[in-house]
Amino acid sequence: MENQHQPDKEALTKLVKQAIEMLCEKNISSVVILSSYKVNSILKDNFAIDIKVDRIGRVLSSVAKRNQLAKLSTRIPKYKLQISKVSSLKYF
C-alpha cells in the first residue's frame, strides 16, 4: 500500500536534483561521490523529508545512466560526478 505522503516520481526526481546540487555546492574537491544514503541525509536534514532509500536509489540510478556517470564498485551503488558537470545533468 502506497503512503499518501510519498512524493511521485517527478517530485522525487526534483528533490534528488536539489540534494545533488546542495552536495556539490558544499563540496571542496572537483569530484563528488553520490549515493542514495547521502541524498537521503540531505533531504532529511534540509527539507525534513523521509523517503525510502531504495526509491532514491532508483532515481539516482536513472540519473546516473542518463548522464553516463561512472559507477564505483561497492556494495551500495555510488556514482562519481564531476562538479563542473552538475549544471548540465539531465534528470528527465
C-alpha positions in Angstrom: 0.0 0.0 0.0 1.5 3.3 -1.0 1.8 6.1 1.5 -0.2 9.3 0.6 2.7 11.5 1.8 5.3 10.0 -0.5 6.2 12.2 -3.5 5.5 10.9 -7.0 8.4 10.1 -9.3 8.6 13.6 -10.8 8.6 15.3 -7.4 11.2 12.8 -6.1 13.4 13.5 -9.1 13.3 17.2 -8.4 14.1 16.6 -4.7 17.1 14.4 -5.7 18.2 17.2 -8.1 18.1 19.7 -5.3 20.0 17.4 -3.0 22.7 16.7 -5.6 23.1 20.5 -6.2 23.4 21.1 -2.4 26.0 18.3 -2.1 28.1 19.8 -4.9 27.7 23.3 -3.5 29.2 22.3 -0.2 31.9 20.1 -1.7 35.5 21.3 -1.8 37.0 18.9 -4.3 36.3 18.7 -8.0 34.5 15.3 -7.7 31.6 14.3 -5.5 30.5 10.7 -4.8 26.8 10.3 -5.0 24.9 7.6 -3.1 21.3 7.2 -2.1 22.3 7.4 1.6 23.9 10.8 1.1 21.0 12.1 -0.9 18.6 10.8 1.8 20.5 12.5 4.6 20.5 15.8 2.7 16.7 15.5 2.2 16.2 14.7 5.9 18.5 17.4 7.2 17.5 20.3 4.9 13.9 19.5 3.9 12.7 17.2 6.8 11.6 14.7 4.1 12.0 11.0 4.9 11.9 8.8 1.8 12.9 5.2 1.5 16.5 4.9 0.4 15.6 2.3 -2.3 13.3 4.8 -4.0 16.1 7.5 -4.0 18.5 4.8 -5.3 16.3 4.1 -8.3 16.0 7.7 -9.2 19.8 8.2 -8.7 20.5 5.2 -10.9 18.4 6.5 -13.7 20.1 9.9 -13.5 23.5 8.2 -13.5 22.6 6.1 -16.6 21.2 9.1 -18.4 24.3 11.1 -17.7 26.8 8.2 -18.0 28.2 8.7 -14.6 30.9 6.3 -13.5 29.7 3.6 -11.0 32.0 2.7 -8.2 32.3 -1.0 -7.3 30.9 -1.0 -3.8 28.0 -2.9 -2.2 26.0 0.3 -2.1 25.7 1.8 -5.6 27.8 5.0 -5.7 28.4 7.3 -8.7 31.3 9.7 -9.4 30.2 13.2 -10.5 32.5 16.0 -11.7 31.4 19.2 -10.0 31.8 21.0 -13.3 29.1 18.9 -14.9 26.4 19.5 -12.3 24.6 22.3 -14.2 24.4 20.1 -17.4 22.9 17.0 -15.7 19.8 15.5 -17.3 17.2 14.4 -14.9 14.3 13.6 -17.2 
